[in-house]
Each structure stands twice: as structure tokens, then as C-alpha cells.
Amino acid sequence: MTILSDTALDIASTVSLVLSGSLESTERLFQYEEYRYAREDVVRKLRGRFPGVRTPSGAYRTALIFDDFVVKFSKDTHRQECITQEAEFITAMRADKKYARHFPETHVVQVGVAPVLIQQKVNMTHKGITWAMRSEVERLAEYLGISDMHEENYGWAGPADKLYPVFVDVDLRFGNSGRWKNRRSWFV
């Protein structure tokens, strides 16, 4: 399955282009304000064009949640490279058979200097999930070097009797020196 529909690519490319244009200023304070205005304008215009789009925002990212994909971009001018680093981490994890299913399909679209993620939409409903399962998700995240793991940063996939977590926000990570390579996922 691929989430790279024409609509997803058009939206991500447009967001990247608009945000990149706001970063052209050489004056740092002006650049920050221009980026903030551009980000707010992008969200407002996309809500108008796609009334069903949800736009939750975390500490560092803004997400545009559509029916079958998510577009994410940095809220700050100085954290642009983190978008690319997160995608690289997810790509490495998806390349490992032990962990691939724990990470959504993710692509970077970059027009200019502002990278934007297109990500597979994941079921973020935690209804019926036991505390033991939640605890195991946090342990797995820690083992993989992912910090800041809470219910807004992972969802679920698989049949009801064999659910497994899918990590959708792995921006904040600590060094794990590749230790995850030697351990199988506890959900396999």
C-alpha cells in the first residue's frame, strides 16, 4: 500500500512551498514571524478547502489529518531538520522485519527548504486497551530509543485479537546505539 496519492503529494508540496517562502528572510525574528503566519495561513486555507481535516498540534509539530493520510510539518523555523531525521529513523525501522509493522509508511516531501511528512493514517483509538498493553508499548518505545511516548504518539493496527502499536510520532529520541537490532518485537 502506498499513501502517495496525487492529493497527498499536492498538499504536502504546497505546504512545503509556502513554508519555504516564509523562510527566505535573512532577519531571524522576521523569519520566525513570517513562518508562524504562513503556518497559520496554510492551516486555515486547508480547513476551508477540506472541511473534514483535523489539525491537532503538539509541542513541535502541526498535523493535518485527512481521511487516509496525515501531513506533518514543524511549528518552528529552527526544527526543520528534525522532520527529515524522524523520517530517516522510521525508514530504518521499517526496513527491519522485526519492527516494520510498528511504524507507518512515511515520506518526506520538500520543495525549497521546509520538509513536510506524509504519513499513513493510523487508528489512534485506545478504547479497550489494557494498562498492561500500554505499559508494554512504553517499554518497547524506550527500548527502541523513542522518548516522549504517550497515547497521542502511537496508535494501533491489526485484528482485534492481535493488536500491535504503531508509533506515529518519534521526533524525540535518545541514543540507543543500535541496541534495538538484537531484540524481537514483543508483539510478534
C-alpha positions as CSV (number, residue, x, y, z in Angstrom):
1,M,0.0,0.0,0.0
2,T,1.2,3.5,-0.7
3,I,-0.2,6.7,0.7
4,L,1.4,8.9,-2.0
5,S,-1.8,9.9,-3.8
6,D,-1.9,12.9,-6.1
7,T,-3.9,14.8,-3.4
8,A,-1.4,13.9,-0.6
9,L,1.6,15.0,-2.8
10,D,-0.1,18.2,-3.9
11,I,-1.0,19.2,-0.3
12,A,2.4,18.3,1.1
13,S,4.2,20.1,-1.8
14,T,2.1,23.2,-1.4
15,V,2.7,23.3,2.4
16,S,6.4,22.9,1.8
17,L,6.5,25.6,-0.8
18,V,4.5,28.1,1.3
19,L,6.6,27.5,4.4
20,S,9.9,27.6,2.4
21,G,8.9,31.0,1.0
22,S,8.4,32.4,4.6
23,L,12.0,31.2,5.5
24,E,13.7,33.4,2.8
25,S,14.1,36.4,5.2
26,T,17.7,36.7,6.5
27,E,16.5,38.5,9.7
28,R,15.9,35.8,12.3
29,L,13.0,37.5,14.2
30,F,11.2,38.5,11.0
31,Q,11.7,34.9,9.6
32,Y,10.1,33.4,12.7
33,E,7.1,35.7,12.5
34,E,6.7,35.1,8.7
35,Y,6.9,31.3,9.3
36,R,4.3,31.5,12.0
37,Y,1.9,33.5,9.8
38,A,2.5,31.2,6.8
39,R,1.8,28.1,9.0
40,E,-1.4,29.5,10.4
41,D,-2.5,30.6,6.9
42,V,-1.8,27.1,5.5
43,V,-3.9,25.5,8.2
44,R,-6.8,28.0,7.8
45,K,-6.9,27.6,4.0
46,L,-6.7,23.8,4.1
47,R,-9.5,23.7,6.7
48,G,-11.6,25.8,4.3
49,R,-10.9,23.6,1.3
50,F,-11.2,20.3,3.2
51,P,-13.8,20.9,6.0
52,G,-13.2,17.4,7.5
53,V,-9.5,17.9,8.0
54,R,-8.4,17.8,11.7
55,T,-5.5,20.0,12.8
56,P,-4.1,18.9,16.2
57,S,-0.9,20.4,17.2
58,G,1.8,19.1,19.5
59,A,4.8,20.9,21.1
60,Y,6.8,20.9,17.9
61,R,4.6,19.8,15.0
62,T,1.3,20.6,13.3
63,A,-0.6,17.7,11.8
64,L,-3.2,17.8,9.1
65,I,-5.3,14.7,9.5
66,F,-7.2,13.7,6.3
67,D,-9.3,10.6,5.7
68,D,-6.4,8.3,4.6
69,F,-3.2,10.2,5.3
70,V,-1.6,12.7,7.6
71,V,0.6,15.7,6.7
72,K,3.0,16.9,9.4
73,F,5.3,19.9,9.5
74,S,7.4,21.8,12.0
75,K,5.9,24.6,14.1
76,D,9.3,26.2,14.4
77,T,11.8,27.6,12.0
78,H,14.7,26.0,13.8
79,R,13.5,22.4,13.9
80,Q,13.2,21.8,10.1
81,E,15.9,19.2,10.0
82,C,14.0,17.1,12.7
83,I,11.3,16.3,10.1
84,T,13.9,14.6,7.9
85,Q,15.6,12.9,10.8
86,E,12.3,11.4,12.0
87,A,11.6,10.1,8.5
88,E,15.1,8.5,8.3
89,F,14.5,6.8,11.7
90,I,11.1,5.5,10.6
91,T,12.6,4.3,7.3
92,A,15.4,2.4,9.1
93,M,12.8,0.8,11.4
94,R,10.5,-0.2,8.5
95,A,13.5,-1.8,6.8
96,D,13.9,-4.2,9.8
97,K,11.4,-7.1,9.6
98,K,11.2,-7.2,13.4
99,Y,9.9,-3.7,13.7
100,A,8.5,-2.7,10.3
101,R,4.8,-3.0,11.3
102,H,5.3,-0.7,14.3
103,F,5.9,2.3,12.0
104,P,3.6,3.9,9.5
105,E,4.5,4.4,5.9
106,T,6.2,7.8,5.9
107,H,7.6,10.0,3.1
108,V,9.3,13.4,3.1
109,V,8.2,16.0,0.5
110,Q,10.4,19.1,0.2
111,V,10.0,22.0,-2.1
112,G,12.6,24.6,-1.1
113,V,13.9,24.4,2.5
114,A,10.9,23.2,4.5
115,P,10.4,19.4,4.7
116,V,6.9,18.0,5.2
117,L,6.0,14.5,6.1
118,I,3.2,12.5,4.5
119,Q,2.3,9.6,6.8
120,Q,-0.1,6.7,6.8
121,K,-3.1,7.4,8.9
122,V,-3.2,5.1,12.0
123,N,-6.1,4.2,14.3
124,M,-5.5,6.3,17.3
125,T,-8.4,4.9,19.4
126,H,-7.2,3.4,22.6
127,K,-10.6,2.1,23.7
128,G,-10.3,-1.4,25.2
129,I,-6.5,-1.2,25.5
130,T,-5.4,-2.6,28.9
131,W,-2.9,-0.8,31.1
132,A,-0.6,-3.8,30.7
133,M,-0.5,-3.2,26.9
134,R,0.1,0.5,27.4
135,S,3.0,-0.3,29.7
136,E,4.5,-2.7,27.2
137,V,4.2,-0.1,24.5
138,E,6.2,2.4,26.6
139,R,8.8,-0.3,27.3
140,L,9.1,-1.1,23.6
141,A,9.4,2.6,22.7
142,E,12.1,3.0,25.4
143,Y,14.0,0.0,24.1
144,L,13.9,1.5,20.5
145,G,15.2,4.8,21.8
146,I,12.0,6.7,21.5
147,S,11.2,9.1,24.3
148,D,8.0,11.1,24.9
149,M,5.8,8.1,24.3
150,H,2.2,8.6,25.3
151,E,-1.2,7.9,23.7
152,E,-1.1,10.8,21.3
153,N,2.1,9.4,19.8
154,Y,1.1,5.9,18.9
155,G,-2.0,4.1,17.7
156,W,-3.0,0.5,16.9
157,A,-3.2,-1.8,13.9
158,G,-4.0,-5.5,13.3
159,P,-7.0,-7.6,14.1
160,A,-8.9,-7.0,17.4
161,D,-7.3,-10.1,19.0
162,K,-3.8,-9.4,17.8
163,L,-3.4,-5.6,18.1
164,Y,0.1,-4.1,17.9
165,P,1.2,-0.5,18.4
166,V,2.2,1.8,15.6
167,F,4.5,4.7,16.5
168,V,3.4,7.9,14.7
169,D,5.5,10.5,16.5
170,V,9.1,9.5,17.1
171,D,10.6,13.0,16.8
172,L,12.1,12.9,20.3
173,R,14.6,10.1,20.6
174,F,17.6,9.4,22.8
175,G,20.7,7.5,21.7
176,N,20.2,3.7,21.8
177,S,23.4,2.8,19.9
178,G,21.5,0.4,17.7
179,R,20.6,-1.9,20.6
180,W,17.2,-2.5,19.0
181,K,18.8,-4.6,16.3
182,N,19.2,-7.5,18.6
183,R,15.7,-7.8,20.1
184,R,12.5,-9.0,18.6
185,S,9.3,-7.1,19.0
186,W,7.3,-8.4,21.9
187,F,4.1,-8.2,19.7
188,V,5.4,-10.7,17.1
